Structure formats: C-alpha cells, structure tokens
C-alpha cells in the first residue's frame, strides 16, 4: 500500500492538508482545524479505540499499552477502518468525557473505550463498543485476568470488535490476531513500561526505558519488539546527547547498532528495528548516509503507519539537504499523529527557518500540544531570537533548562540567547562548560559572541557528525558565509548524498 492510499484508508488526507496550510488554527490551536459545513456520514466499518483509563496512575502505562495494541491489531484487519491512536488522543484530550463530541470530531461510526484496574492479584479490564452517534453500547465485557493472561487480551478485544464492526475476518488476519509478540507476561509488562518512559523524551526517561527493555529481553530472549526499542533508545540518546549508564556518548551508535542487528536476526520484518538501524547508521557512517536512508525506507515499507519512523527519516533527509522530502515526512508523521509536538518542533527547527513568523507559529503549536516539553521551548527560544524578541527568547530558554536541567542542548540554547541579549559573560561560561562537545550550538554561540576565529578553528578539527553540514546553513551562521575559510570547510563536510547549496 503506498502512502497516499494509507492516508485515504485511515482518514488522514484532510489532516495532512490542514497541517501543510497552517501551523495554527483560527482559534489559536494547532491543526487539524475543525471544519465547518456539512459533515460526511462516517463509514459503516469505521472505529476509533479511545485510550483506556486507569484507576491507579501507576497503571497508566498499562492502559496506554493495551489501547495501542488493540488499535494496532484492528489496523491489520482489512474489513475495518480504524483511526490512528495519535488522532484519537488529540480528540479525546479536547473533550475527555463526551463520547458524542469525540465521535463527531473523529468522524467514525463506532468507539471502543475501557478501564483498567487491579483487584487483588488480578487485573480487571472492562471494554465496550458503542455507537458514536448515540453512545449506546452494542457490546461490552469485563475481563478478570491473572497477570500472565494479559498477553492475549488485546487480541481477544480486537477480535470481538472486528467481528462487530467489519463483519468478517480473513483466515490470515485471524492468525495474525492470535500471534503473540512474547510468551512472557512479565516481559510484556516491562516492554509497556519501557514504551511509557521512552515517550517522555528525556535523559531520565531514556535510561529507565532502556532498563525496562533489557529486562524484557532477559525474560524472553526472542522478544524482538523490546530489543528493537532498546536499539532505538540508543539512537535517541546519541541524537540528543543523553548520557546512558555505563555508556559514553561516542559508544552509543556502536552499541545500539549491535542491538538493532540482534533484533533483526530475530525478526527481519520489525519496522522499529529497521528505524533504529537507519538512525544509528547515520552516526556510525556520518559522511556516507546511503545505508541510513535505505534502512528507513525498509522500515516504512514494513509499516507505513510508523509515525516515529517518518519523523526520524525527516531528520536524516534534512541532514542531506533534502528539505522538501523532509517536510513531507514530517507532515506524514503529523497526519498519523496530530498530537506529535516533536514533529512541530522539527518543522520549526529545520524546514521553516527563513520564515520566522511561520517558525514561531509552529513552535507555539508545539508548546500548546505539550506545555511540559523542554524541546518545544528550545525551538521557540531559537525562533524568537531570530525574530529579534530576545527577552521572550531568554524566558523560553530558561524554562527549557528548568524542565531538563543539565541537558547540553538546553544549556547551549540558553548560552545562545544570552549572547543575543548582551550577557556575554554568562554565555561564555556556559559554552566553556561544554567545550568538549561537538555540537553546532557550540559553534553558533561562538559566532553570536563574535568569536568567529574560534568557531572556524573548532570546525577545522570537527569530529564526524551527520548533521553538521545542514546545521551550518542555519541563519545563526550567516555571518560566516562568504569567508573562503568557512566555504572550504563547508564543502569538506558535505555528506556524499547531500543536495542543494
């Protein structure tokens, strides 16, 4: 199935169009925007799986994991048209208790919702299927399960829903619904915990996620999904300069690549493992990115609905100077999951740099979607600094540092904003504290301070980095363009697949 067909099947074409047109809706919210006029009747086989609620906050990871597993399983049934979890989460956050409003917003015929709670040594999961237009239940059941019986529950719920919504399940699809990723309930629990922590996109969350994935693999050495996510954790840590336990930054790509290859030996059709491999290859082969792009294409061929793969592939394409292709991939990620603040952040960071007004609107959308994201405030700080609103940029940079204290990139953005607002002493101190890091923000800070000679000298001894050539085309480096010394270095750092100036 090609990507256009994917968008049509999952009702995402209008979402993609809205995201391209504007970073903000008329009411100030991020897209997709609410459309006026006559509504099209929902398809008879359309369904959305609402995120299950957990009575105890300690079980939120479990409720989220069950929800996403049920939605994923339903997405593989050809007779059912299912909304992606990201689209559902956005609608559910807007009106969390109003099923009629959620149904109208999603444009589906049916909704699935449920609850999760612990009762003694058992888990009690309730699930029901309701008609979206009336909120009348057409099926419901309460499942009391021992922890070791939880593994099969998403398949049971998905099968019941598919039979009532789609009317038929193919033999191959029925077999797929019955396939378990692991036979270990404890491994599955650690895997879901790891997914929850990884979604935090923080140094602490990444370290905790990695520990959970490693424990899942220890309990089931063939659990390829957990192994692939572990490899991806190494990739995210390297990209964001996170320190993982007993793993220096420079060792992360090699360690992660070995884990990705181990996952692929167990399951060569793992989209996540191919995504991790593609991301990690960019760091192990920073001047020759062909292997990276091929791995991402393989990941997306296996699972066109993998929003994270679309997002990270966009990063690789930006590094290669293929900004139009990168923009397309980020919008595909947003079509699949409109609540992805991180995709708005990368649009603001890379694809709309010269359009400051639009970059600011994109960063505002990211903040609106995730007010607790340090990355969102980092992106808005840089956009505001380019727009000449230094005081507001400084406020954002300070807030980003409070949200992720000790983060290298957050401190370097703060240094850049300090330099732009005249506090050169504090800016120099922050840059000096990260003098050993090869990151474009170190160079940008030196340029902002007027130390162009120091920036060029550092660049001449630059360690291989896949993103440096693209970063040097950012507006922060405009003062260096035209310098023969800089232009020679820029040409030398160009990746082999890079296109453009």
N, C-alpha and C positions, 0 to 999 in steps of 0.2 A: 504494500500500500504506500503510495507516495505521500508527501507531506501535505499537499493540497487536499487529497482525499481524506487524510487523517483529520484535518481541520473541519471538513464538512461533516464527517461521521460523528465527531464529538461536539458539534455545535460551536466551533471556536472561530469560524471565519469572521464573524462580526466583531468578536473580541479583538482579533488581530488588527482589523481595520481601525477600530477605535483607538487602540494603543498607538498606532502609527500617526494618527491625526493630531493627537494632543497628549501632553503629559498631565493635564489637569482637566477635569470636567467643569461645566459651568458652575456647579455648586462648590468647587474647590477640592473635590475628592479626586483620587487617582482613577483612571479608567479601568474597566469598561464603564462608560456612562450609561445611565438609564435612558432608554429611547422612548419618545412619545409616539402617539398614533396607535393604529390598530395593531393588536397582537395576533401573531400567528398561533393557531392551535398547536399544542405540543404533540409530538409523535406518540402514537399509542404505546410504543415499546420503550419510551424514554424514562429514565430513572436517575435519581441522584442519591448517593449514600451520604447522609449527614454524619458529621463527626459524633461518635458516641460520647456520652457524658460519663464521668467517673465520680462516684460519691466521695472518694478519698483522693485528694490531689496527688498522693503518691502513686495512684494508678492511672494518671493521665497518659503516661507513655503507653500503657497497655490499651486504653480506649482508642487512642490515635492509631496505634499499630493495627488493631483489629479492623478499624474503619478502612484504612488504606488497603489492607489485604482483601477485604470484601470488594472494594471498588475495583482493584486490580483484576481480581478473578472475573468479575462481571464484564470488565472491559474486553476480556478474551472470548466472550460469548457473542457470536455474530448476530444472533436474533435480538440482542439487547443494545440500546443506545444509552450509554452511561456518561454522565458529566464527570469531568476530571476532578480529583479531590481539591485542587487549588481553587477552581471556580466555585466549588461548593463552600469551601471555608470562607471565602470572601462574602458570599451571600448570607451565610449563617452568622457571621460576625455582625452584619448590619442589622438583622432582626432575629436575634438568637432564639426567641420563644414563639415566633409567629410562623407556623408551618405554611399557612396560606400565602403570606408575603414571600417566604423563601421559595415556594413553588412557583409563584408568578415571576420572581426575579430569575430563576433558573430555567423557566420555560419547559418543565418536564411534566409527565403525566403522573409519575409515582415518586414517592420519597421513602427512603429507609432511614429509620432512626433507632436508637437503642441506648442502653445504660450498662455500666459495668460496676459491680461492687463485690466485695469479699464477704463471705458468710462462713465463719469458722475456717476450716481448711479448704473450702470450695470457692469457686468463682461463680457468681450468678450474673449471667449476661441475658438481658432482655432485648429482643429485636422485633420490629414490626414493619410492615409495608402499608403505607397509607396512600390514598388518592390525593394528589397535591391540591386539586381544586376544591376539595371538601374536607380534607383532614380526617376522613373516615378510614379506619383501619380495615384492610382486606385480609391480613394475615398477621399473626403475632405468636411469639413463643418465648418462654423463659427457659434458659439452658442452665442447669446446675452442673458444673463440671469440676472435677479434680484438676489441679494444675497440669498434670500430664495429659489430660484430654483436651486441652485448649487448642492444640495444634490443628486439629481437624475442624474446629468451629467455623472459621471463615469460609471454608468450603461448603459446610452444611448450610450456612445462611445464604451464601451466593447461589447455591443450587435451588433453594426454596424461592428466592426472589426471581431468578432467571426463569423458572418454570411458570411463574405467575405473570411476569412482565413480557417475556419473549415468546412463551408458549411452546418452545421446543429447544432442545439442547442436542447438538450433534454428538455422535459417539466419541469422536476425538476430543471435543470440548468437555464432555463428561469425564473422560480420563484425565484431562488437564486439571479439571476442578478437584479431582481426588488426589492429585500429586502433592506431596508434602515436601517442603524445602529441607526439612530436617526431621528426624525421628525423636529428637531430644527436646522435651518441653522446657528444660532448664536452658538449653542453648537458644531456643526461640525467645525466651524471656530476656536473656542477655542481649540478643540481637535487637529486640524492640527498644530496650533501654539505650543501646548504642545509637540507634536512629534518633531518639529523642535528644540525646546530648549533642550529637553531631549537628543537628539543626540549629543549635544555639550560635554556631559560627564564632566561637571564642576560644582562646587558648585552653582554658579550664575544661570547656565542653569537649574539645577535641581530644584532650588527654583522657577524660573519662570515657568517651566513646570508644577510643582505641582499646582501653582496658576491657570494656564490655565485649567488643568484637573478638579480642584474643581469647577471652573466657569462653565465648560461644564456640570458637574453633577448637579449644581444648576439649570441650564436651562432645563435639562432633567434628572430627577432622575433615569430613566431606561437606560441611556446610558452606557451600561456595558463596552464597549471598553475603554471609557475615565476613568471609575472607575478602571478597571484593570491596566491601565497605571499609574494611581495615586499610586496604591499599589506598582507597580514596582519601581516607583521613590523613595519611602521609602526604598525599598530594596537596590537600588544603593547607596543611601545616607548613609545607615548604612555600607555597604561594603567598601565605600571609605572615611568614617568618615567625610561626609559633614554635615554641620550644616544647618538644615532647620528652618524656622521661627517658634518660639514658640514650638520647639520640641527637647529636649535634645537627644543626641546620643543614650542613653540607652532606650529611649522611642520609638525609630523608629520601631523596629520589632513588638511590640505590636500594635502600631497604624496602621502600614502597613498591618498586618495580618487581622485586623478587616475590613479594606477596601477591601482586596482581597476576604474575605468571603462575603462581601456585593456584590461584582461584580459577584461572582459565584452563589449567590442566584438569581440574575437577568439573568445570562446566564451560565449554568454549562458547556457549551462547549467552553468557552473562553480560548484559549491557553495562552494568555498573563496573565490572572488571575491565572491560574494554575502555570505558571512560577513564578509569583510574590510570590504565596503561598509557592512554593518549596524553593525559595531563603530565604524568611523570616523565614520559619520553621527552617532553619539551624541556625539562630541566637536565636530563642526562645527555641530550643532544641539542644544546641551545642554538647552534648555528645551522643545523640541518633538521627541519621540522617535518619532513615528509612522513616519517613514521608516526608522528603525533596526529597529523590530520587524517591519516588512513585509519588509525585506531578509533578516532572519534566517529568517522563515517561508519565504521563497523558497529560501534555502539548504537548509533541512531538507526541503522538499518535493522538491528535486532529489536529495538524498542523506540519507535518514533515519538512515544509519549514521555520519554525521559527528559523532563524539563531541565534537570540539573546538567545533563549532557549537552543539551542545546546551549545552555548558559556558558558552560566552561569551554565549549568549542568556539563560542564567540570570542572568548579571551584569546585563544590561540590565533584566530583569524585577525583580530586586532593587532596582535604582535607582528603578524606578517604584512600588515598594512592593507588588508582586505576589509576595509571598514564597511562597505556595503553588505558584504556577506555576513559580517559580524552583527550588523544591525538586524539583518533578517533572522539570525539565530536567536538573538535576544528577544525579538518580538514573538518568535515561535514559543520561547520559554514562557513569556507572559501570556500568550494565548492559552497555553496549557495550565498556567497557574497565575492568575492576575494578582495574587497576593504576594508575589515574589518581590519584596523590597530590594533584594540584592540585584535583580535584573535592572530595575530602575537606576540603581546606584551605578552599575557599569555603563548604562546608556549615558548617564551624566558624566561619568569619568572619562569615557573614551570616544563616543560617537557624536557628541554634540558640543565639543569643546569650544568651537569658534562661535557658536550661537549661545551666548551667555544667558540670555533670557530663557531659552528652552532648557538649557542645562540646569538652571535654577528651578524651573518648574518640575523637572524630573527628580531633582533632589528633594524638593518639597513633597512630591508624591511618595518617595521612599520614607521620609520622616512620618508622613501621615499613615502609611501602612505599618510601620514598625518603629514607634517612638523610642524603643529601647535599643535600637541598632546603632552601635558606635560607627559602623561603616556609613550609615546614612548621614550622620552629622559630619563625618570626614569629607564626604562628597560635597555636601552643601557648603562647608567651610572653603573648599577649593573654588567652587563656583562663585561664592560671594567675594572671595578675594580677587578673582579675575574681574568681577563686576565693579570693583572699587569700593565695596562696603566692608572695609577692614574690621570695624568694631564688631559687626554681626558675625563675620567670619571667625573672629577670635572667640566669640561666645560659643560657636559651634565646635571649634577645635578643643576648647576647654572641656565641653560636655563630652565629646568623644573620648577624651582621656579619662574622665571620671567613670565612664561606662566600661572602658577597657584599660585599667591602669597598668602601666609598664609595657604597653604594646609599642613596638618600634615604630610602626607606621603612624599610629596616633600621635606619638611624641614628635615625629618628624613633620607631620602636618601642622602641629602646633608651632614648631620652630619656623616653618614657612610663613605662617600667619603673623607670628611675632616679628619676623623680619619685614614683612609687608606693612606692619603698623608702627615700625620705628623702634621696637625693643630689641636692638641688635645684640645686646649683652646676653640676655636670656636665650635668644635664638642660637647664638654661638655655643652656649653651654650645652644646649640640648643636642645640637649637631655633633659636638665633640664627644658626647656620651655614646653616640652610635658611629663613631669614626671608622670602626672596623667593618661596618655593614655595606655591602654593595647594593644600594637601593637608589632608584632615581630621585627619591625625595631628598637624599643627602646632597646630591648634585644641585637640585632645584633650590635648596636652602642656601647653598654657597653662592649660586647665581643671584638670588634675591638679596644677599648681603653685599654683592658687588665683587665677590672673590672669584672672578671668572678664571683667573690663572690657576687657582687651587682646584676648581671644578675640572678644568681641562687636564690638569696633571693627574687627578684621580681617574679620569676617564681613560687616560693612556695606559693605566695599569688595571683596567677593569677586569674582574673575573667574568667568565662566560655567564650570560644571563639572557634568557629568551625574550624578555620584554623590553630590554633597554633601548633597542633601535626605535621602537614605536614610541616609547616614553620621551625620547629626545626630540620628537616632533610636537610635543605639547607646547602650549603658549608660554609655559614657565621658562622655556629655553629659547624663546625668540631673540633675546639679547646676544646669543652665541651664533646665530645664523649669519652667514657672510664671512665669518672668520675662517681663513683657509685651514687653520689647525683643526677647528671643530669639524669642518666639512670632510676633511680626510678621515678623522676618527669615525664620523657618522657612516661614511662609505665602508669602512673596515668592519663595522659592527652590523652591517645589514645582513639579515638571515638570507639563506640561499633562495627560499621561496618567496621572499618579500616582494611586494609590488608597490607602485606609487613612487613619490618623490624620494 
